[in-house]
Each structure stands twice: as structure tokens, then as C-alpha cells.
Amino acid sequence: MEEYLTGKVLYGNDFNFEQIQQWYQDEKEGYADLGSKNPDEYSYSYHHLNKLHGFNYIGSNKLEHVLGIGSAWGHEFYPIIDRMTNLHIIEPSDHLKSSQIQHLTPIYTKPTTEGVIHYPDQYFDLVTCFSTLHHIPNVSFVLQELHRVTKSGGYILLREPIISMGDWRYSRKGLTKHERGIPLELFRTWLRQLHVEIVNETLYSCMTPFFERFLRKIFKKNRPIISHKSYVLFDKWLSRTFSWNLRYHATKKLERIAPSGVFYVLRKK
């Protein structure tokens, strides 16, 4: 296990089918069970983050077919939904589904245990995968599938943690059983192996939990700071400034002063 905590190898990426199958069952309702089952009590906080680091880079063309991986109720698509014609969502949970998202009726399917995406080659104009890959064991294979179903000239947007998120051998408050971040250098290696142009790579979320706790004590408000555009802009600068201090598995407080996530905009060649 120590090898995985170095960030040189991703835990779960080399699992066999039986191990992947058990992982899938453990994670299927993991996010929903953390308290996200009621859409009336759920507030999506990442619109400014998604727009600044992602949607602003994909142009203004119409999007006939869009795929969301682990997109739940589909809130992430609100900023671009007026450009979309068809929305497909691959979502494991039975609780996180919308019958209607503004003018669209989303088509939901379940993920396959092995990670195969049952859509034709070059089908989607846009694929989003926001904070979902780190819940999946065989990440490198799923990346290849995302690439396969994307049209030439189409876009893939990825947003994922790049730190260990703690030692997953033990229970961690607020996290599912298996989730762990994807080491940045491994991410970069896998993307180099795909036929894509990296339109944007942005590191983000430097000390965000610390600022969140600090501001809540002062202002007594529960609205996440990531939902404020001014904070997203400040965080972009801060994350770039302290990118040199990034460690996959930080064990000292000073090592935690570093970005904890990456946002990719990829264009398939």
C-alpha cells in the first residue's frame, strides 16, 4: 500500500474483474449515502469553477450529443444547456436522477462494472466527467473509453482531485470507501497517450477547506466559498503560486499548502 501513497501507481487501476466488481458495489450509492439524495436540499456550487476553467474554452457551437459521467441530476450543464440538444448521463445511483432538466429529458444509463461505455465511436460533441474518475478503480481504461466516444474536434472536460485524500485503508469522514485522488504525473502520462490536445490544464483548490472553515466562523454562513466567482479567481492564482509544493500524500501541515485538484479541457484530434 505504501507504493500507492507515493503517487507513482494508482490504487485500483490494475484490479482484476472480481476486485472491480466489489469496488463498484461499494461505491454505487456511496456519494448519495453521504447525504445527497434529496434534490430539494442539494445546492450545486461549482458553476463558476466549471465556467472559468472549462466551459469558457469550448466555443459557442451547438452541442447535439452531450455525455455526463456521474452527473447525477445534471446541474453541471445549466451554464450551457441552451446549446444542447440531447443529454445522456451515466449514473450508478438510483437516487440521483432528474426526469427533466429545463428543456431536456436526459437519458440515463448505468455504468458497466468493467468501465465499457456502450455508445458508438465518435458519438459525442462534449463529454464531462467532474469528480467521478477518482471513484472508479480502472481510471486509465475509462479515459480511453471517454476518448473513444468523443467526436474528432469534440471536447472532454475532466475535474478531479490530485491528492490522496487521506489514507483510504481507514474510514475518512465525508468520503466514500474507495475514493482517492489521481496523481498529477500519472494523469499527464495517460493524457499524452491519447490523441488529444490539452486546451487547458488548471490546478485549483489550494487550502479551500481551511478558508471555508475560517470564513464560516466569521460570517456564520453555509454557502460554499467555491460558489463565489471572486474566490475561484483568487484560488486560481493561489494554486498556481503554490503548485511547487504539491505532494500526492501530504503528511505535514506545510505540505498541504498546495492545489488539490486539476481541471482539464481536452480536444480530440
C-alpha positions in Angstrom: 0.0 0.0 0.0 2.9 2.4 0.6 3.7 2.3 -3.1 0.2 3.7 -3.9 0.7 6.5 -1.4 3.8 7.7 -3.2 1.6 8.6 -6.2 3.7 6.5 -8.6 1.0 3.9 -9.0 -2.8 4.5 -8.8 -4.6 2.2 -6.3 -7.2 0.1 -8.2 -6.0 0.8 -11.7 -4.6 -2.8 -12.0 -7.5 -4.6 -10.3 -9.0 -7.8 -11.8 -12.7 -8.1 -12.7 -13.7 -9.5 -9.3 -12.0 -6.7 -7.4 -13.5 -4.1 -9.7 -16.9 -5.7 -9.2 -16.6 -5.4 -5.4 -15.4 -1.8 -5.7 -18.4 -0.9 -7.9 -20.9 -2.3 -5.4 -19.2 -0.4 -2.6 -19.3 2.9 -4.5 -22.6 2.6 -6.3 -24.6 4.6 -3.7 -21.6 5.9 -1.8 -22.0 9.6 -2.8 -25.8 9.5 -2.4 -25.4 7.9 1.1 -23.3 10.9 2.2 -26.4 13.0 2.2 -27.1 14.0 -1.4 -30.3 12.0 -2.0 -32.8 14.9 -1.8 -32.5 17.3 -4.7 -34.6 20.0 -2.9 -31.9 20.2 -0.2 -28.9 20.0 -2.6 -27.2 23.1 -3.9 -24.7 22.9 -6.8 -21.7 25.1 -6.0 -19.4 24.6 -9.0 -20.8 26.7 -11.8 -18.2 29.5 -11.6 -15.4 26.9 -11.4 -16.7 24.9 -14.3 -17.2 28.0 -16.5 -13.8 29.6 -15.7 -11.7 26.5 -16.1 -13.9 24.5 -18.5 -16.9 25.8 -20.5 -15.2 29.1 -21.4 -12.7 27.1 -23.6 -15.2 25.1 -25.7 -16.5 27.7 -28.1 -20.2 28.5 -28.7 -21.3 25.9 -31.2 -24.4 23.8 -30.8 -23.9 20.5 -29.0 -26.1 17.8 -30.4 -25.0 15.0 -28.2 -23.5 15.5 -24.7 -22.5 12.9 -22.2 -22.1 13.4 -18.4 -20.2 10.7 -16.4 -21.6 10.6 -12.8 -23.5 13.8 -13.5 -26.4 12.9 -11.1 -29.3 15.5 -11.5 -27.4 17.3 -14.3 -26.9 20.6 -12.5 -23.4 21.0 -14.1 -25.0 21.6 -17.5 -27.1 24.7 -16.7 -24.5 27.2 -18.0 -24.5 25.6 -21.5 -27.9 23.9 -21.6 -29.4 26.3 -24.1 -26.8 25.0 -26.7 -27.6 21.3 -26.0 -30.0 19.1 -28.0 -29.5 15.7 -26.3 -28.2 14.8 -22.9 -27.0 11.3 -21.9 -25.9 10.7 -18.3 -24.1 7.6 -17.0 -25.0 7.4 -13.3 -24.8 4.5 -10.9 -27.2 5.8 -8.2 -30.9 5.1 -8.3 -31.5 8.3 -6.2 -29.6 10.9 -8.2 -31.8 11.3 -11.3 -33.8 14.1 -12.9 -36.8 13.5 -15.1 -36.4 16.9 -16.8 -33.5 19.4 -16.9 -35.0 22.6 -18.3 -36.0 21.8 -21.9 -34.1 18.4 -22.0 -35.3 14.9 -21.0 -32.0 13.2 -20.0 -31.3 9.6 -21.0 -29.9 7.8 -18.0 -27.9 4.5 -18.2 -25.9 2.6 -15.6 -22.1 2.3 -15.8 -20.8 -1.2 -16.6 -18.7 -2.8 -14.0 -15.7 -3.1 -16.3 -16.0 0.6 -17.5 -17.1 0.0 -21.1 -19.3 2.8 -22.4 -22.0 1.4 -24.6 -22.1 4.2 -27.2 -20.7 4.2 -30.7 -17.2 5.6 -31.6 -17.1 9.4 -32.1 -20.7 10.0 -30.9 -20.5 12.9 -28.5 -19.7 16.6 -29.1 -18.9 17.0 -25.4 -18.1 14.7 -22.5 -17.9 15.9 -19.0 -16.5 13.9 -16.0 -16.5 16.1 -12.9 -15.1 14.4 -9.8 -16.1 11.0 -10.9 -12.9 9.2 -12.1 -11.5 9.2 -8.6 -14.4 6.9 -7.6 -13.5 4.4 -10.3 -10.8 1.8 -10.0 -9.5 1.3 -13.6 -9.1 5.0 -14.4 -6.7 4.6 -17.4 -9.2 2.3 -19.2 -12.2 4.6 -18.6 -10.1 7.6 -20.0 -9.6 5.6 -23.2 -13.4 5.0 -23.4 -14.1 8.7 -22.9 -11.8 9.4 -25.8 -13.3 6.7 -28.0 -16.9 8.0 -27.8 -15.9 11.6 -28.4 -16.1 13.1 -31.9 -13.0 14.3 -33.6 -12.9 18.0 -32.7 -15.1 17.4 -29.7 -14.2 18.2 -26.1 -13.6 16.2 -22.9 -13.8 18.1 -19.6 -12.2 16.5 -16.6 -12.1 17.8 -13.0 -10.5 15.6 -10.4 -8.6 15.6 -7.0 -4.9 15.0 -7.4 -4.1 14.3 -3.8 -4.6 11.0 -1.9 -7.5 12.5 0.2 -6.0 10.7 3.2 -5.2 7.1 3.8 -8.1 5.1 2.3 -7.2 2.0 4.3 -9.2 3.7 7.1 -12.6 5.3 7.3 -12.5 9.0 6.4 -15.2 11.4 7.4 -17.2 12.8 4.4 -15.6 10.4 1.9 -16.7 7.2 0.3 -14.9 3.9 1.0 -12.6 3.8 -2.0 -12.3 7.3 -3.4 -8.8 8.6 -3.8 -7.2 11.3 -5.9 -5.4 10.7 -9.2 -1.6 11.7 -9.1 -1.0 14.6 -11.4 2.0 13.0 -13.2 0.1 9.8 -13.9 -2.8 11.9 -15.3 -0.4 13.7 -17.6 1.2 10.4 -18.7 -2.2 8.9 -19.6 -3.3 12.0 -21.5 -0.1 12.0 -23.5 -1.0 8.5 -24.7 -4.4 9.7 -26.0 -4.8 11.6 -29.3 -5.9 14.8 -27.7 -4.9 18.5 -27.5 -4.7 19.8 -23.9 -6.5 23.1 -24.4 -6.3 23.9 -20.7 -4.8 22.5 -17.6 -5.6 24.4 -14.4 -4.7 23.5 -10.9 -7.3 24.6 -8.3 -8.5 24.3 -4.7 -5.5 25.4 -2.7 -6.4 25.4 1.1 -10.1 25.7 0.2 -11.3 23.7 3.3 -9.2 25.9 5.5 -10.7 29.1 4.1 -14.1 27.5 4.2 -13.9 26.8 8.0 -12.3 30.2 8.7 -15.0 32.2 6.9 -17.8 30.2 8.4 -16.6 31.1 11.8 -16.6 34.8 10.9 -19.8 35.2 8.8 -21.8 32.2 10.1 -22.9 31.4 6.5 -23.1 27.9 4.9 -22.8 28.9 1.3 -19.5 27.3 0.0 -16.8 29.7 -0.9 -16.2 27.9 -4.2 -19.6 29.2 -5.4 -18.2 32.7 -5.4 -16.6 33.9 -8.7 -14.1 36.1 -6.8 -12.9 33.2 -4.7 -12.5 31.0 -7.8 -10.3 33.7 -9.4 -8.3 34.1 -6.2 -7.9 30.3 -5.9 -6.6 30.1 -9.5 -3.8 32.5 -8.6 -3.1 30.8 -5.2 -3.0 27.3 -6.7 -0.5 28.4 -9.4 1.7 30.1 -6.8 1.9 27.0 -4.6 2.0 24.4 -7.3 5.6 23.7 -6.5 4.6 22.3 -3.1 2.2 19.6 -4.4 2.5 16.2 -2.8 0.3 13.3 -3.5 0.1 12.1 0.1 0.9 15.0 2.4 1.9 14.1 5.9 2.9 17.5 7.3 0.8 20.6 7.6 3.0 22.8 5.4 2.8 20.2 2.6 -1.0 20.8 2.5 -0.4 24.4 1.2 -0.8 23.3 -2.4 -3.5 22.8 -5.0 -5.6 19.6 -4.5 -7.4 19.4 -7.9 -6.9 19.7 -11.6 -9.3 20.8 -14.4 -8.6 19.6 -17.9 -10.1 20.8 -21.2 -9.2 18.2 -23.9 -9.9 18.5 -27.6 -9.9 15.2 -29.6 -7.7 15.4 -32.7 
